[in-house]
């Protein structure tokens, strides 16, 4: 019975030793292994076996991107303003051996390097330059800290300033300045809006006057054309009336002549009567005489008769 117990204990010890020799490294991590107190190797992600009681896992290192939040630091600027500045550092371990053996705590080394260099950089700048030059400060800090941490096997990915807190009185002055700037912009925008409104109003009035003048012009043209057309129609009507009157009188004279001829009256007398009738018609300024060819021939005969009468005398 005792032998069985001893065997069981030995079996458990062997099993424990075997299990302790098996190391499973998860993705995103590295194991630094020492043998008899000296660096031996770095275990990559996967299944590994080590020698029990000989090999020892010195440290488990994460190779993922990590964030280090630096506590706010008091900094005096070039123009003697005391401000509080805090920043965030993004980094990644590239060499696990250097991160373990070249520095006691690489995170403390990053923080110390960030705070000392931040004081040096901001101490040579005025408050206005600091407030307006965050990107330049971040880049300069990144370059300096990355160069320092190369010895630790650390890669600095980014340095970002989170907050810059000036003294209360300066904050109040800045708030007043910002309020004044906002008021100024509001007044400028209001004035610009008023000016634009006046311009648009003037432009609208201008267009209205142009349209009104154009409409008046078109109306005058149409009135002139209407008056012209009316006068033309009136003149044509008068001309047609005069023409019809003359034709009627001519027709009347022709009928009278025809009646005289048919009655056997002397042609000389008829011609003289025609001349008298024409004279009466010509005396009326409203009459327009249109003489047919026959009338002109009659007038020629009358002239001949007159010559004959003169000869007889």
Secondary structure in CASP SS format (residue, H / E / C, confidence):
PFRMAT SS
TARGET T0000
AUTHOR 0000-0000-0000
METHOD secondary structure of the structure
MODEL  1
X C 1.00
X H 1.00
X H 1.00
X H 1.00
X H 1.00
X H 1.00
X H 1.00
X H 1.00
X H 1.00
X H 1.00
X H 1.00
X H 1.00
X H 1.00
X H 1.00
X H 1.00
X H 1.00
X H 1.00
X H 1.00
X H 1.00
X H 1.00
X C 1.00
X E 1.00
X E 1.00
X E 1.00
X E 1.00
X C 1.00
X C 1.00
X C 1.00
X E 1.00
X E 1.00
X E 1.00
X E 1.00
X E 1.00
X E 1.00
X E 1.00
X C 1.00
X C 1.00
X E 1.00
X E 1.00
X E 1.00
X E 1.00
X E 1.00
X E 1.00
X C 1.00
X C 1.00
X E 1.00
X E 1.00
X E 1.00
X E 1.00
X C 1.00
X C 1.00
X C 1.00
X C 1.00
X C 1.00
X E 1.00
X E 1.00
X E 1.00
X E 1.00
X E 1.00
X E 1.00
X E 1.00
X E 1.00
X C 1.00
X C 1.00
X C 1.00
X E 1.00
X E 1.00
X E 1.00
X E 1.00
X C 1.00
X C 1.00
X C 1.00
X E 1.00
X E 1.00
X E 1.00
X E 1.00
X C 1.00
X C 1.00
X C 1.00
X C 1.00
X C 1.00
X E 1.00
X E 1.00
X E 1.00
X E 1.00
X E 1.00
X E 1.00
X E 1.00
X E 1.00
X E 1.00
X E 1.00
X E 1.00
X E 1.00
X C 1.00
X C 1.00
X H 1.00
X H 1.00
X H 1.00
X H 1.00
X H 1.00
X H 1.00
X C 1.00
X C 1.00
X C 1.00
X C 1.00
X H 1.00
X H 1.00
X H 1.00
X H 1.00
X H 1.00
X H 1.00
X H 1.00
X H 1.00
X H 1.00
X H 1.00
X H 1.00
X H 1.00
X H 1.00
X H 1.00
X H 1.00
X H 1.00
X H 1.00
X H 1.00
X C 1.00
X C 1.00
X C 1.00
X H 1.00
X H 1.00
X H 1.00
X H 1.00
X H 1.00
X H 1.00
X C 1.00
X H 1.00
X H 1.00
X H 1.00
X H 1.00
X H 1.00
X H 1.00
X H 1.00
X H 1.00
X H 1.00
X H 1.00
X H 1.00
X H 1.00
X H 1.00
X H 1.00
X H 1.00
X H 1.00
X H 1.00
X H 1.00
X H 1.00
X C 1.00
X E 1.00
X E 1.00
X E 1.00
X E 1.00
X E 1.00
X E 1.00
X E 1.00
X E 1.00
X E 1.00
X E 1.00
X E 1.00
X E 1.00
X C 1.00
X C 1.00
X H 1.00
X H 1.00
X H 1.00
X H 1.00
X H 1.00
X H 1.00
X H 1.00
X H 1.00
X H 1.00
X H 1.00
X H 1.00
X H 1.00
X H 1.00
X H 1.00
X H 1.00
X H 1.00
X H 1.00
X H 1.00
X H 1.00
X H 1.00
X H 1.00
X H 1.00
X H 1.00
X H 1.00
X H 1.00
X H 1.00
X H 1.00
X H 1.00
X H 1.00
X H 1.00
X H 1.00
X H 1.00
X H 1.00
X H 1.00
X H 1.00
X H 1.00
X H 1.00
X H 1.00
X H 1.00
X H 1.00
X H 1.00
X H 1.00
X H 1.00
X H 1.00
X H 1.00
X H 1.00
X H 1.00
X H 1.00
X H 1.00
X H 1.00
X H 1.00
X H 1.00
X H 1.00
X H 1.00
X H 1.00
X H 1.00
X H 1.00
X H 1.00
X H 1.00
X H 1.00
X H 1.00
X H 1.00
X H 1.00
X H 1.00
X H 1.00
X H 1.00
X H 1.00
X H 1.00
X H 1.00
X H 1.00
X H 1.00
X H 1.00
X H 1.00
X H 1.00
X H 1.00
X H 1.00
X H 1.00
X H 1.00
X H 1.00
X H 1.00
X H 1.00
X H 1.00
X H 1.00
X H 1.00
X H 1.00
X H 1.00
X H 1.00
X H 1.00
X H 1.00
X H 1.00
X H 1.00
X H 1.00
X H 1.00
X H 1.00
X H 1.00
X H 1.00
X C 1.00
X C 1.00
X C 1.00
X H 1.00
X H 1.00
X H 1.00
X H 1.00
X H 1.00
X H 1.00
X H 1.00
X H 1.00
X H 1.00
X H 1.00
X H 1.00
X H 1.00
X H 1.00
X H 1.00
X H 1.00
X H 1.00
X H 1.00
X C 1.00
X C 1.00
X C 1.00
X C 1.00
X C 1.00
X C 1.00
X C 1.00
X C 1.00
X C 1.00
X H 1.00
X H 1.00
X H 1.00
X H 1.00
X H 1.00
X H 1.00
X H 1.00
X H 1.00
X H 1.00
X H 1.00
X H 1.00
X H 1.00
X H 1.00
X H 1.00
X H 1.00
X H 1.00
X H 1.00
X H 1.00
X H 1.00
X H 1.00
X C 1.00
END
